[in-house]
């Protein structure tokens, strides 16, 4: 059984917030190889908040880079809470 598959057999769904395209692609490849499903990748805090609002009912995990442009990771976290 893969790490990214939940008890129901459905893959855990993740939103990635990372301002480096290289690092977000690496993280996406690692997570997908373990069975996780990537819902979206945000490069800025504003994109993160928009994607979160669109998909929050289906998300299981959000990874957040602290130093995001426009809205930093801390502020985005508090807005999502």
N, C-alpha and C positions, 0 to 999 in steps of 0.2 A: 504494500500500500504506500502511496506517495504522501509526503508531508502536507501537501497543499489540498488534500481531499478531506472534507469534513466527514463526520459520522453518518451523515445522510447520503453520502456519495457525491455530493455537490462540491465543486472546487471552491475554496475560499476566494473571495473577490477583493481585490486590492486596488487602491488608488495611490499612485506614486507622485510625490511632489519633490522635484529635484531640478535645480537650475542648470546642471551640466548634462548636456545631451548624451555624452559618452557614459557617464555614471548611471543615468536613468536607463539607458539601453542595457548596460551590464546587469543592473538590478532586475530589469524585466526578464532578461534571458535566464538568469539564475532562478528566479521565482517560477517562471513558466516551466522550466525543466523539472521542477519539483511538483508540478501539478496545479499551481495557483493560477487564477485567472486575473489578468490585469484589466481593470475597467477603464483606466485612463492615466495619462501622464501630464502633469501640470509643470510648467517652467516658471510660473510666477505665483505669488500668493493670491492674486485675483483669480487666476485660472483655477487654482486649487479650490477656492471657495465656490466658484461657479460649478465645477464638476462635482463637488461634494453635495451641493444643494440638488443637483440633477439626479444623483445616484445614491443618496444616503440610505435609502431603504434597503438596498441590496449590498452595501459595503460591509465587509468583515474587518478590514484593516486599512489604515492610512499611514503611509510612511511620509515623513515631513523633513525636508532640509530646513535647518534653522535660518540660514541666510538666503532667503528668497527675495527677489526684487519685488518692488511695489508694496507688498504686504509681507512682512517677515513671518517665519514659521511660528514664532510664539503668538503673534497677533492672530494668525490664521487659526491656530489651535483654539484660542479663546473664543473666536467667532463661531467655530464649529461646536463648541461645548454648549 
